[in-house]
Amino acid sequence: MADNTETAKNQTLREIYYGEEGFQSTANLYKDAKKINNNITYEDVKKWLSKQSIVQTQKVNKTLFNSYVADHPLQQVGVDLADYNKSKDHND
């Protein structure tokens, strides 16, 4: 039976996280740890991961694109221009 102490849980999580499988998501780490120590909870995994200095977090991009909203149709129009004078010999 697996040990229920914090030290045993931490050791299990450390062996899995820094082992051959490499760094894992919280859910995958929990799933793998649960196979070894049935007393580990998802909260234990989250708490342990938050204490690790190399945990990668996702940066939320708060840049808003297309932030201009027109008041009515055709208030602002975008146009792309192209000069085909060099190709006039190749056209009918």
C-alpha positions in Angstrom: 0.0 0.0 0.0 1.3 3.4 -0.9 2.3 5.8 1.9 -0.1 8.7 2.6 2.5 11.2 3.9 3.2 14.5 2.1 6.9 13.4 1.7 5.9 10.2 0.0 3.4 12.1 -2.3 6.1 14.7 -3.2 8.6 12.0 -3.9 6.2 10.2 -6.2 5.3 13.3 -8.1 9.0 14.3 -8.4 10.0 10.9 -9.8 7.2 11.1 -12.4 7.6 14.7 -13.3 11.3 14.7 -13.6 11.6 11.2 -14.9 11.8 9.7 -18.4 8.4 10.8 -19.5 9.4 14.4 -18.9 7.3 17.3 -17.9 3.6 16.6 -18.1 0.3 18.5 -17.8 -1.4 18.5 -14.4 -4.0 16.0 -15.6 -1.4 13.5 -17.0 0.8 13.9 -13.9 -2.2 13.1 -11.7 -3.2 10.1 -13.8 0.3 8.6 -13.6 0.8 9.4 -9.9 -2.6 7.8 -9.1 -1.3 4.5 -10.6 1.6 4.5 -8.1 0.1 6.1 -5.1 -3.7 5.9 -4.8 -3.7 8.5 -2.0 -2.6 11.4 -4.2 -5.4 13.8 -5.0 -5.7 16.3 -7.9 -5.3 19.1 -5.4 -2.0 17.6 -4.2 -0.7 17.6 -7.8 -1.8 21.2 -8.4 -0.2 22.3 -5.1 3.1 20.5 -5.9 3.3 21.9 -9.4 2.7 25.4 -8.2 5.8 25.1 -6.0 8.1 24.0 -9.0 10.2 26.8 -10.4 10.1 25.5 -14.0 6.4 25.1 -14.5 5.4 26.6 -17.9 2.3 28.7 -17.8 0.4 29.9 -20.8 0.5 33.6 -21.5 -3.0 35.0 -22.3 -2.8 37.3 -25.2 -5.0 40.3 -24.3 -4.4 42.1 -27.6 -7.7 42.9 -29.3 -7.7 42.6 -33.1 -10.1 44.4 -35.3 -11.1 46.8 -32.4 -12.6 49.4 -34.7 -16.4 48.9 -35.2 -18.1 51.0 -37.9 -21.3 52.8 -37.1 -22.9 52.1 -40.4 -22.1 50.2 -43.7 -19.4 51.7 -45.9 -18.2 54.1 -43.2 -14.7 52.8 -43.7 -13.6 50.9 -46.8 -10.3 49.1 -47.4 -8.9 48.8 -50.9 -5.9 46.9 -52.3 -4.4 48.5 -55.5 -2.2 46.8 -58.1 -0.4 48.2 -61.1 -0.4 45.9 -64.1 1.1 48.3 -66.7 4.2 46.0 -67.0 2.0 43.1 -67.9 -0.1 44.8 -70.6 1.7 43.1 -73.4 0.8 39.7 -72.0 -2.9 40.5 -71.7 -5.5 40.5 -74.5 
